Amino acid sequence: MKTPIEPSDVFILVITKTIHGSFLQSGDGSSQISATINAPKNNYAEDAAFALVKGKLHIFGGYYGEYYKIARLDGCSLKELPARLKEERKYGHAAVSVENGRKALVCFGVSTRSSCETFDGSSAAPTFSAKWTHAYGGLGLFNNQPATVGCDDAHHQKAETLSPTGWVSLPDHPLKIWSHSLVGLDNGAMLLLGGWDSGSRSSQTGIWQLKEEEWSRIGELLKPSRSGSAIYVSRSVYYFEYANSAIYRVDLDDNEEIEAVEEIGSQPSNYYWPVLFQTDSDYCT
């Protein structure tokens, strides 16, 4: 179980697609302060996936020719590592921490729609490819195993989870969903926030839960939301989305059921897929 932390004591570093727009957001919405992050170029984090490896924030791939890069946040600087990804990850890919944070799983993308690889802090290695394509399908944890849902160009509803022997099917999502955010909970359930439904051709407000092999719509965001990033801190999910630049806090009770959904602020601009990192109140400010 996560140690309870009051939202007023939560601070999230938000590294945006333009590094100069990065900021530190308080969990209660009371403050938003510019953060100074150093990087080789101002668009260094655009379309990058992110995950913690051994407690350190790492970003993977991204647009503008940085398709194979792996970089680590050291202090207030994103430093590119000698290690490279095995596959091109331009955009539409995702990453998640696995094996209790010892590795990151990096998968999918518009060029490599079903392939995956792991990174252990030193080198990348190929692993099982998914059965379906999942560009913009995201990665979360379901029953503590990596999981993904949907795809942008294939417009399918397929969900899969990575077992020790390969990817196996999960129940289809009710919508042809993509561009959402996935978050694993301590109780094994997985939340899906926002996204784009190819059926209705619209951004979504739904908060969905996959639990015990069944999808259910358990809550609503206040505005249509997509192309965002989410992070789980204590008993709250913080979601920074693109469509309306909204910042949400979804509070969960001790059983990890939704207690409240609150819009705690807005991003300074329409930033999609920001990199998120829980940190201290004065980090890089």
Backbone bond lengths (Angstrom), bond angles and torsions (degrees), N, CA, C in turn:
res aa  C-N    CA-C-N  psi(-1)  N-CA   C-N-CA  omega(-1)  CA-C   N-CA-C  phi
1 M - - - 1.459 - - 1.524 109.93 -
2 K 1.328 116.00 145.55 1.443 120.63 -179.79 1.530 110.06 -79.30
3 T 1.326 116.61 141.53 1.451 121.13 176.18 1.523 109.27 -68.77
4 P 1.327 118.79 127.40 1.470 119.78 -178.22 1.520 111.87 -60.66
5 I 1.322 115.73 134.00 1.459 123.27 176.10 1.518 107.10 -130.03
6 E 1.294 117.19 128.45 1.453 120.49 177.44 1.525 109.88 -67.73
7 P 1.342 117.80 142.19 1.471 119.59 178.71 1.525 113.63 -52.98
8 S 1.332 117.05 -31.32 1.464 119.77 179.34 1.520 112.55 -67.29
9 D 1.333 116.82 -17.13 1.461 121.49 179.42 1.530 112.56 -101.77
10 V 1.331 116.76 3.46 1.469 121.51 179.70 1.523 109.08 -97.34
11 F 1.332 115.78 133.23 1.459 121.18 175.82 1.522 108.59 -134.61
12 I 1.313 115.53 131.74 1.459 121.50 -175.18 1.519 109.03 -122.14
13 L 1.324 115.84 121.20 1.460 121.57 172.70 1.519 108.14 -77.04
14 V 1.315 116.39 126.15 1.462 122.67 -179.51 1.522 107.75 -114.12
15 I 1.329 116.45 107.45 1.468 121.80 178.02 1.522 106.98 -95.32
16 T 1.305 116.24 114.96 1.461 121.52 -171.60 1.523 111.32 -93.31
17 K 1.336 115.15 173.67 1.472 120.44 -178.05 1.522 111.73 -61.29
18 T 1.327 116.81 -28.92 1.461 120.83 168.05 1.521 106.55 -105.81
19 I 1.316 116.51 115.30 1.459 121.72 -172.59 1.529 111.34 -53.70
20 H 1.321 116.43 -36.32 1.467 120.25 -177.09 1.528 112.45 -66.84
21 G 1.330 118.58 -14.07 1.452 121.44 178.36 1.520 114.00 -91.98
22 S 1.318 118.09 3.81 1.464 121.85 -175.43 1.526 111.24 -64.18
23 F 1.341 115.55 149.63 1.459 119.81 -176.60 1.523 111.30 -150.65
24 L 1.336 114.50 163.84 1.459 122.22 176.91 1.527 107.75 -109.39
25 Q 1.332 116.23 121.19 1.460 122.60 -175.25 1.521 110.28 -109.21
26 S 1.334 116.50 130.68 1.460 120.07 174.53 1.517 109.86 -81.08
27 G 1.321 116.08 148.45 1.458 121.39 -176.06 1.508 114.55 -69.77
28 D 1.339 117.41 -21.50 1.465 119.77 178.60 1.523 112.55 -95.46
29 G 1.334 116.25 0.63 1.460 120.75 177.97 1.510 114.89 81.38
30 S 1.333 117.56 5.55 1.462 119.97 -175.05 1.516 113.53 -79.29
31 S 1.333 117.63 -19.30 1.466 119.04 -179.12 1.520 111.19 -146.40
32 Q 1.321 113.38 148.54 1.466 122.67 174.48 1.526 105.74 -146.51
33 I 1.328 115.43 112.80 1.461 121.30 -171.32 1.526 108.75 -122.57
34 S 1.315 116.88 138.56 1.464 121.21 176.81 1.526 110.23 -60.12
35 A 1.321 115.82 140.38 1.460 122.03 177.74 1.525 109.13 -117.12
36 T 1.313 116.11 141.22 1.462 121.39 -179.67 1.517 109.56 -100.35
37 I 1.317 116.20 106.76 1.464 123.14 178.73 1.520 108.31 -113.74
38 N 1.317 115.86 133.71 1.462 120.58 177.68 1.518 109.73 -98.25
39 A 1.338 115.79 139.06 1.466 121.18 -179.41 1.524 108.52 -153.96
40 P 1.325 117.84 160.28 1.460 120.19 -179.05 1.525 114.39 -58.93
41 K 1.328 117.80 -29.27 1.466 121.00 177.20 1.520 108.41 -152.34
42 N 1.331 116.20 162.57 1.465 120.52 -172.33 1.520 112.60 -69.72
43 N 1.330 118.58 -25.93 1.467 120.79 -179.95 1.524 111.57 -100.51
44 Y 1.319 117.55 24.79 1.461 122.53 -171.41 1.528 113.27 -62.86
45 A 1.325 118.02 -30.27 1.466 121.03 -177.05 1.523 112.84 -99.86
46 E 1.330 118.61 4.21 1.460 120.06 -177.11 1.531 110.47 -65.83
47 D 1.322 115.49 127.05 1.464 123.58 178.91 1.526 113.67 64.36
48 A 1.331 118.04 13.38 1.467 120.58 177.54 1.530 110.16 -78.49
49 A 1.321 115.92 145.60 1.464 121.56 169.73 1.526 107.71 -90.03
50 F 1.349 117.02 159.98 1.468 118.83 -176.91 1.521 110.38 -143.40
51 A 1.334 114.90 152.86 1.465 122.22 175.77 1.515 108.52 -165.17
52 L 1.336 115.21 156.77 1.457 120.60 173.84 1.530 109.35 -85.57
53 V 1.330 115.92 136.21 1.459 122.86 171.93 1.520 107.03 -128.14
54 K 1.338 116.15 115.42 1.465 122.43 -178.71 1.531 110.51 53.95
55 G 1.328 115.45 41.23 1.450 121.76 175.73 1.503 115.96 82.48
56 K 1.327 118.28 -4.37 1.462 123.16 -178.46 1.532 110.04 -104.74
57 L 1.331 115.71 137.18 1.454 120.23 176.63 1.521 110.38 -73.95
58 H 1.336 116.11 129.15 1.466 121.98 175.75 1.529 109.40 -124.46
59 I 1.331 115.71 147.14 1.466 120.56 172.14 1.520 108.82 -119.41
60 F 1.338 114.86 151.93 1.460 121.09 -171.81 1.523 110.13 -133.36
61 G 1.341 115.65 130.18 1.456 120.94 174.22 1.514 113.03 63.99
62 G 1.325 115.20 -156.92 1.454 120.70 -179.44 1.514 111.77 127.27
63 Y 1.287 114.81 173.23 1.468 121.70 -172.94 1.533 110.86 -82.84
64 Y 1.334 116.26 -179.94 1.470 124.10 177.05 1.523 112.92 60.73
65 G 1.330 115.62 46.91 1.455 120.33 170.89 1.510 115.85 80.54
66 E 1.334 117.93 4.11 1.467 120.86 -177.93 1.530 110.77 -101.95
67 Y 1.322 117.47 37.48 1.459 122.39 -166.90 1.531 113.84 -65.81
68 Y 1.328 117.84 -26.70 1.467 121.59 -174.93 1.520 112.70 -108.60
69 K 1.309 118.57 5.27 1.460 120.38 -169.41 1.530 112.40 -74.56
70 I 1.316 114.81 149.30 1.455 124.35 167.45 1.519 106.09 -127.90
71 A 1.328 116.77 124.10 1.459 120.83 179.94 1.521 109.26 -130.44
72 R 1.328 115.86 152.59 1.458 122.42 -178.41 1.526 108.89 -122.81
73 L 1.333 115.41 140.98 1.457 120.11 175.09 1.529 108.73 -82.43
74 D 1.320 116.08 109.57 1.460 123.04 175.22 1.521 107.61 -109.92
75 G 1.318 116.94 110.89 1.458 119.38 -174.42 1.517 109.47 62.17
76 C 1.314 116.78 -119.56 1.466 121.42 179.25 1.523 111.98 -107.95
77 S 1.329 117.56 19.80 1.466 120.90 -177.00 1.524 111.33 -124.86
78 L 1.327 115.69 134.92 1.460 121.83 170.50 1.526 107.75 -87.10
79 K 1.330 116.19 114.02 1.459 121.33 -176.37 1.521 110.14 -112.34
80 E 1.322 115.38 123.67 1.465 119.99 179.91 1.522 109.59 -70.74
81 L 1.340 116.06 135.87 1.450 122.12 -178.86 1.527 110.69 -93.74
82 P 1.335 117.44 157.85 1.470 119.46 175.69 1.531 112.24 -63.15
83 A 1.327 116.91 -30.71 1.471 120.28 179.83 1.525 110.51 -64.48
84 R 1.331 115.70 147.35 1.459 121.38 179.81 1.527 109.04 -128.42
85 L 1.316 115.50 152.96 1.458 119.67 172.65 1.515 110.07 -66.41
86 K 1.325 116.13 153.37 1.458 121.13 179.07 1.522 112.12 -78.99
87 E 1.341 116.64 -27.75 1.461 121.64 -177.30 1.527 110.03 -124.04
88 E 1.325 114.97 155.89 1.459 120.45 176.91 1.527 110.18 -68.87
89 R 1.314 117.30 124.70 1.472 122.65 178.68 1.532 107.51 -124.44
90 K 1.317 116.09 84.43 1.470 121.55 -174.06 1.521 111.21 -81.79
91 Y 1.315 116.77 -55.30 1.462 122.50 174.39 1.521 107.64 -162.88
92 G 1.333 115.28 163.58 1.465 119.99 -176.52 1.506 114.24 83.33
93 H 1.359 117.38 2.02 1.465 120.70 178.96 1.526 109.38 -93.04
94 A 1.322 115.96 175.62 1.464 121.44 -177.01 1.514 109.61 -150.03
95 A 1.331 115.39 162.21 1.468 121.35 178.29 1.524 109.12 -142.72
96 V 1.331 115.65 153.64 1.464 121.31 176.89 1.524 108.09 -152.67
97 S 1.331 116.53 146.27 1.461 121.11 176.11 1.523 109.64 -74.11
98 V 1.334 116.37 136.87 1.465 121.53 -179.94 1.528 108.92 -134.56
99 E 1.317 114.77 170.70 1.472 122.50 179.25 1.528 110.38 52.77
100 N 1.362 114.53 50.97 1.467 121.63 178.51 1.521 112.86 55.64
101 G 1.337 114.68 36.77 1.453 120.49 175.62 1.512 115.51 85.34
102 R 1.323 117.27 1.73 1.465 119.25 -178.79 1.520 112.39 -75.11
103 K 1.329 117.35 -23.92 1.459 121.80 -178.56 1.521 110.19 -139.32
104 A 1.322 115.25 165.26 1.460 122.20 168.22 1.520 108.21 -114.70
105 L 1.329 115.63 141.02 1.454 121.88 170.01 1.520 107.49 -100.54
106 V 1.325 116.58 127.71 1.469 122.35 -178.99 1.525 107.45 -122.47
107 C 1.326 116.49 125.42 1.460 120.11 -172.69 1.529 112.23 -139.56
108 F 1.337 113.84 161.36 1.457 124.65 163.15 1.530 112.62 70.12
109 G 1.314 116.73 -158.59 1.455 123.47 -174.29 1.513 110.70 119.09
110 V 1.325 116.03 168.94 1.464 119.95 -175.94 1.515 112.27 -72.98
111 S 1.327 117.62 -25.50 1.463 120.18 179.94 1.526 111.87 -93.20
112 T 1.319 116.92 -33.92 1.472 122.64 -177.44 1.520 107.43 -123.90
113 R 1.303 117.37 75.77 1.466 122.20 -164.15 1.517 114.92 -69.96
114 S 1.329 118.79 -22.79 1.460 119.88 -177.41 1.529 113.23 -123.64
115 S 1.318 118.66 -6.47 1.463 120.62 -174.58 1.527 111.66 -80.44
116 C 1.338 115.15 156.46 1.464 122.64 -179.78 1.521 109.87 -139.83
117 E 1.324 114.40 157.76 1.457 121.29 173.81 1.519 108.92 -150.46
118 T 1.323 116.37 162.52 1.460 121.22 176.89 1.520 109.23 -115.44
119 F 1.336 114.55 156.31 1.465 121.06 175.82 1.525 107.56 -134.28
120 D 1.331 116.89 127.34 1.466 121.65 -174.27 1.520 113.65 -106.42
121 G 1.311 117.23 13.27 1.452 121.88 -177.29 1.506 113.15 100.83
122 S 1.343 115.94 -17.63 1.470 120.63 -179.71 1.517 112.89 -121.80
123 S 1.331 116.67 -41.19 1.461 119.85 -176.37 1.523 110.57 -151.13
124 A 1.322 115.49 158.14 1.461 122.57 177.06 1.523 109.50 -98.78
125 A 1.335 115.72 148.46 1.462 121.39 179.63 1.522 109.12 -142.24
126 P 1.331 118.58 138.94 1.470 120.27 179.17 1.516 111.43 -67.73
127 T 1.316 115.42 151.53 1.461 121.42 174.91 1.529 108.20 -140.74
128 F 1.334 117.45 -169.75 1.456 122.06 -173.67 1.535 112.29 -57.27
129 S 1.312 116.40 136.50 1.459 121.36 170.60 1.515 109.62 -85.37
130 A 1.336 115.55 147.56 1.460 120.51 178.03 1.528 110.12 -69.78
131 K 1.329 116.15 162.67 1.465 121.02 178.80 1.527 111.24 -76.21
132 W 1.338 116.04 -29.78 1.459 121.95 -177.73 1.523 109.63 -117.21
133 T 1.324 115.92 163.66 1.453 120.00 172.66 1.531 109.03 -79.59
134 H 1.334 116.08 144.75 1.471 119.38 -175.67 1.529 112.01 -141.86
135 A 1.331 117.59 39.31 1.455 118.74 173.94 1.528 109.47 -59.89
136 Y 1.304 117.08 128.23 1.465 124.62 -175.84 1.530 112.01 62.75
137 G 1.340 116.90 22.25 1.466 120.74 175.33 1.510 113.24 -88.99
138 G 1.337 116.99 -12.88 1.455 121.00 176.57 1.510 114.16 74.01
139 L 1.325 115.53 173.10 1.456 123.41 173.34 1.521 108.87 -137.76
140 G 1.328 115.74 133.84 1.456 122.42 172.90 1.513 108.10 -138.73
141 L 1.313 116.14 -164.86 1.462 120.88 176.60 1.518 109.43 -121.90
142 F 1.324 115.36 131.83 1.456 122.50 174.11 1.524 106.90 -126.51
143 N 1.326 116.32 121.50 1.471 121.17 -172.91 1.530 110.94 51.92
144 N 1.341 114.10 39.29 1.462 123.40 176.74 1.529 113.59 65.95
145 Q 1.328 116.74 18.56 1.459 121.58 175.61 1.525 109.08 -121.55
146 P 1.341 118.36 146.17 1.461 120.44 180.00 1.525 111.56 -57.11
147 A 1.324 116.10 143.23 1.462 121.63 -179.97 1.516 109.46 -146.30
148 T 1.327 116.07 154.99 1.455 122.41 -179.19 1.523 109.11 -145.44
149 V 1.335 115.69 159.08 1.469 121.78 -174.87 1.517 109.61 -144.22
150 G 1.338 117.78 129.16 1.457 121.79 168.04 1.515 115.27 76.56
151 C 1.343 114.55 -177.07 1.465 122.31 -177.39 1.520 108.63 -166.86
152 D 1.326 116.85 147.49 1.465 118.35 -177.75 1.522 112.89 -75.31
153 D 1.322 118.21 -56.75 1.467 119.29 -172.58 1.525 113.37 -81.08
154 A 1.339 117.94 -29.96 1.466 120.33 179.52 1.528 112.25 -79.62
155 H 1.326 117.60 -18.55 1.471 122.92 176.76 1.525 112.50 52.52
156 H 1.333 116.52 42.84 1.465 119.11 178.87 1.527 110.59 -104.18
157 Q 1.300 116.40 174.31 1.463 123.75 -177.16 1.524 111.63 -113.83
158 K 1.325 116.46 15.36 1.452 121.26 -170.93 1.529 112.30 -76.17
159 A 1.325 114.50 138.39 1.457 122.62 174.75 1.527 108.64 -122.25
160 E 1.333 115.78 144.99 1.463 120.82 -179.57 1.525 109.58 -141.92
161 T 1.334 115.43 157.03 1.456 120.93 173.24 1.525 108.98 -131.69
162 L 1.319 116.35 147.53 1.458 121.74 -176.63 1.526 109.87 -92.12
163 S 1.326 115.93 113.17 1.461 122.25 175.98 1.533 108.39 -94.04
164 P 1.336 118.16 173.82 1.463 119.89 177.79 1.526 113.99 -61.03
165 T 1.335 117.69 -17.17 1.465 120.94 -178.23 1.524 113.28 -112.86
166 G 1.330 117.05 7.18 1.464 119.98 178.89 1.518 112.46 132.81
167 W 1.319 115.59 179.52 1.460 121.23 -178.03 1.521 111.02 -78.08
168 V 1.322 116.09 136.75 1.461 122.20 178.22 1.526 108.74 -127.20
169 S 1.321 115.53 153.70 1.456 121.14 -174.22 1.520 112.46 -73.83
170 L 1.336 114.91 143.83 1.459 124.27 168.97 1.526 107.76 -114.18
171 P 1.323 118.95 168.93 1.465 119.53 178.04 1.531 112.12 -58.08
172 D 1.340 115.77 140.12 1.460 120.36 176.45 1.520 110.34 -57.93
173 H 1.321 116.59 144.26 1.459 120.10 172.01 1.526 108.94 -73.97
174 P 1.330 119.24 146.75 1.470 120.62 -179.17 1.524 114.17 -62.94
175 L 1.333 118.03 -22.59 1.463 121.99 -178.41 1.522 110.87 -114.05
176 K 1.326 115.67 158.53 1.469 121.00 171.21 1.521 107.09 -82.85
177 I 1.317 114.78 77.85 1.458 122.10 -164.50 1.525 111.59 -99.23
178 W 1.326 116.32 145.34 1.463 122.83 169.64 1.528 108.11 -159.82
179 S 1.323 117.20 174.05 1.463 122.66 -179.33 1.532 112.20 63.35
180 H 1.332 116.35 27.34 1.457 123.56 178.02 1.529 109.46 -98.73
181 S 1.328 116.20 -178.11 1.458 122.12 173.03 1.522 109.34 -123.54
182 L 1.328 116.37 140.68 1.457 123.10 -178.41 1.527 110.01 -115.83
183 V 1.333 115.91 138.16 1.467 121.79 -179.92 1.523 108.99 -137.97
184 G 1.325 117.12 126.97 1.457 121.05 175.22 1.513 111.23 -86.72
185 L 1.335 116.48 140.45 1.459 121.93 179.05 1.527 110.17 -103.56
186 D 1.334 115.49 164.62 1.464 120.23 -179.28 1.515 112.59 -63.92
187 N 1.340 116.95 -30.20 1.463 120.36 -177.75 1.527 113.41 -81.60
188 G 1.330 116.66 5.37 1.457 121.21 177.83 1.513 114.60 96.40
189 A 1.329 117.38 -16.80 1.463 120.57 178.41 1.530 110.33 -71.58
190 M 1.327 116.01 162.97 1.460 121.90 176.66 1.517 109.14 -128.91
191 L 1.324 116.75 133.67 1.455 122.42 176.12 1.523 110.62 -97.93
192 L 1.328 114.92 144.52 1.465 122.65 173.20 1.523 107.06 -122.16
193 L 1.330 116.46 123.31 1.454 121.52 -176.13 1.524 110.89 -114.70
194 G 1.342 115.63 131.79 1.455 121.34 174.08 1.511 113.25 61.35
195 G 1.331 116.16 -145.93 1.455 121.91 179.42 1.516 112.76 109.95
196 W 1.315 114.90 -179.87 1.458 123.55 179.16 1.527 108.23 -118.43
197 D 1.306 115.79 127.94 1.467 121.51 178.10 1.521 108.62 -97.31
198 S 1.335 116.14 116.07 1.460 119.96 179.73 1.515 112.18 -68.90
199 G 1.335 117.93 -20.85 1.463 121.00 177.81 1.514 112.13 -69.63
200 S 1.325 116.83 -51.64 1.467 121.21 -179.97 1.520 112.35 -91.79
201 R 1.326 116.65 -6.93 1.471 123.07 -178.23 1.525 110.30 53.71
202 S 1.330 116.26 55.68 1.456 120.15 -178.38 1.526 111.38 -153.37
203 S 1.347 114.71 151.98 1.459 120.68 170.71 1.520 109.45 -67.89
204 Q 1.342 115.69 154.12 1.457 120.90 -169.98 1.530 112.53 -115.73
205 T 1.327 115.30 153.58 1.465 122.34 173.73 1.526 112.28 -104.48
206 G 1.316 117.82 -7.60 1.453 121.01 -170.84 1.517 114.54 -69.60
207 I 1.336 114.99 142.21 1.462 122.82 165.82 1.521 105.91 -110.63
208 W 1.320 116.27 111.75 1.457 122.48 -177.16 1.516 110.18 -104.83
209 Q 1.311 115.51 151.87 1.457 121.88 176.56 1.523 110.16 -127.37
210 L 1.328 115.43 131.15 1.460 120.95 169.25 1.519 106.83 -101.66
211 K 1.324 115.81 115.19 1.460 121.40 -177.54 1.519 108.69 -145.36
212 E 1.326 115.03 131.05 1.467 120.67 179.81 1.530 111.00 50.87
213 E 1.338 114.32 46.52 1.471 122.10 174.02 1.528 113.53 64.87
214 E 1.313 117.53 29.91 1.465 120.10 179.05 1.529 110.10 -144.70
215 W 1.345 115.60 135.09 1.453 121.18 174.95 1.524 110.05 -88.53
216 S 1.331 116.31 137.54 1.462 120.69 173.70 1.525 108.66 -143.48
217 R 1.321 115.55 145.34 1.458 121.49 178.39 1.525 107.51 -90.32
218 I 1.331 116.88 109.91 1.459 120.24 -168.81 1.529 113.48 -109.39
219 G 1.317 118.19 -3.78 1.453 119.82 -178.91 1.507 111.44 -170.49
220 E 1.349 115.10 175.33 1.460 121.37 -177.84 1.525 110.19 -135.25
221 L 1.311 115.63 137.50 1.452 121.20 167.07 1.525 108.16 -78.21
222 L 1.303 117.50 161.47 1.458 120.33 -173.79 1.521 112.63 -80.19
223 K 1.335 116.87 -19.48 1.462 121.78 -179.82 1.528 108.59 -141.29
224 P 1.345 117.69 155.31 1.462 119.15 174.11 1.528 110.65 -57.07
225 S 1.328 116.30 136.37 1.463 120.96 -170.85 1.515 110.65 -140.91
226 R 1.327 115.90 145.42 1.472 120.55 176.48 1.530 109.21 -164.02
227 S 1.323 115.18 172.07 1.472 123.78 173.31 1.523 112.05 52.48
228 G 1.341 115.42 40.64 1.455 120.10 -179.21 1.513 112.74 -113.56
229 S 1.319 115.26 -177.63 1.460 122.59 177.05 1.521 108.70 -128.49
230 A 1.334 115.94 148.76 1.457 121.00 -177.11 1.522 110.07 -132.73
231 I 1.336 115.18 152.33 1.454 122.09 178.01 1.527 108.19 -143.26
232 Y 1.329 116.28 140.27 1.463 122.04 -178.56 1.517 108.67 -103.25
233 V 1.330 116.21 118.78 1.461 121.64 -179.78 1.522 108.09 -128.80
234 S 1.324 116.55 121.71 1.457 122.12 -177.14 1.525 108.68 56.64
235 R 1.307 118.77 -118.57 1.462 121.18 179.74 1.524 111.37 -112.42
236 S 1.339 117.23 29.95 1.463 120.48 179.18 1.522 110.26 -133.68
237 V 1.328 115.14 140.39 1.457 122.01 172.02 1.527 107.33 -101.45
238 Y 1.322 115.90 125.16 1.457 121.79 177.19 1.523 108.33 -103.94
239 Y 1.333 115.39 126.91 1.468 121.32 -171.75 1.526 109.03 -127.41
240 F 1.331 116.13 119.47 1.459 123.44 -179.38 1.526 107.09 -109.08
241 E 1.328 116.93 108.14 1.464 119.31 -170.90 1.532 112.03 -113.15
242 Y 1.317 114.81 165.30 1.458 122.34 -171.02 1.526 114.90 -94.75
243 A 1.324 118.47 -42.33 1.465 121.81 -166.89 1.523 112.67 -57.17
244 N 1.344 116.87 -42.34 1.464 121.73 178.28 1.526 112.70 -121.03
245 S 1.341 115.93 11.27 1.472 122.66 -179.29 1.525 112.63 58.96
246 A 1.322 117.59 24.17 1.471 120.84 -175.36 1.530 111.40 -81.34
247 I 1.328 114.73 150.56 1.460 122.85 171.73 1.521 107.31 -116.26
248 Y 1.334 116.50 120.44 1.459 121.59 -177.54 1.524 111.12 -112.39
249 R 1.329 114.98 150.45 1.451 121.86 166.00 1.516 108.18 -121.97
250 V 1.322 115.32 121.12 1.460 121.64 178.49 1.522 106.95 -105.79
251 D 1.319 116.81 108.03 1.461 121.84 -177.48 1.521 110.49 -87.84
252 L 1.328 115.86 135.40 1.456 122.70 179.97 1.526 109.39 -115.17
253 D 1.335 115.87 149.54 1.464 119.55 176.71 1.526 110.42 -85.54
254 D 1.325 117.14 -172.47 1.462 120.66 -176.65 1.521 113.12 -64.56
255 N 1.330 116.87 -20.97 1.464 121.12 176.11 1.526 112.06 -93.87
256 E 1.320 115.58 7.24 1.463 123.41 -179.02 1.527 112.58 60.40
257 E 1.320 114.88 37.40 1.456 122.08 168.84 1.526 108.11 -101.69
258 I 1.334 116.79 151.86 1.457 120.08 -175.30 1.521 111.14 -65.40
259 E 1.325 114.59 128.86 1.457 122.25 178.27 1.531 110.52 -103.67
260 A 1.342 116.47 -39.81 1.464 120.81 -179.13 1.520 109.36 -161.35
261 V 1.327 115.34 151.22 1.467 122.58 173.24 1.517 106.98 -123.87
262 E 1.320 116.68 121.47 1.461 120.51 -175.92 1.524 110.09 -131.68
263 E 1.327 116.50 136.05 1.453 121.46 170.95 1.523 107.23 -86.60
264 I 1.338 116.80 113.90 1.464 120.65 -172.69 1.521 112.65 -100.38
265 G 1.323 117.83 1.92 1.454 120.54 179.49 1.506 111.07 160.79
266 S 1.311 115.19 -167.57 1.453 120.45 178.00 1.524 109.64 -141.06
267 Q 1.312 115.88 151.02 1.446 120.23 176.14 1.532 109.28 -69.70
268 P 1.334 117.73 151.45 1.460 120.16 -178.43 1.525 113.75 -62.61
269 S 1.336 116.30 -21.45 1.458 121.26 178.55 1.525 107.93 -152.46
270 N 1.332 116.53 178.39 1.468 120.79 179.11 1.524 109.75 -78.33
271 Y 1.314 116.28 81.61 1.457 121.50 179.86 1.523 109.90 -95.72
272 Y 1.339 116.48 123.08 1.460 120.31 176.06 1.519 109.70 -99.30
273 W 1.341 114.23 149.05 1.467 123.84 176.85 1.532 112.97 47.81
274 P 1.329 120.02 49.63 1.471 119.05 177.60 1.526 111.75 -65.34
275 V 1.318 115.88 152.32 1.461 123.15 175.85 1.523 107.72 -85.94
276 L 1.335 117.48 130.13 1.463 122.37 -174.86 1.526 111.15 -118.08
277 F 1.339 114.52 141.97 1.462 120.43 -178.18 1.523 109.18 -151.00
278 Q 1.334 117.73 118.25 1.463 121.05 176.76 1.521 109.36 -72.89
279 T 1.349 115.75 131.37 1.455 118.51 -173.74 1.524 109.95 -152.00
280 D 1.351 116.35 -158.07 1.454 122.43 -176.63 1.524 111.37 -92.80
281 S 1.330 114.91 168.25 1.468 120.81 -172.31 1.526 113.66 -69.40
282 D 1.336 118.34 -18.00 1.462 120.43 -177.90 1.527 112.59 -121.22
283 Y 1.318 116.47 21.83 1.462 120.45 -173.94 1.528 111.26 -67.26
284 C 1.321 115.73 116.52 1.475 123.52 173.93 1.537 113.08 59.66
285 T 1.315 117.08 26.53 1.460 119.41 178.40 1.518 111.31 -101.38
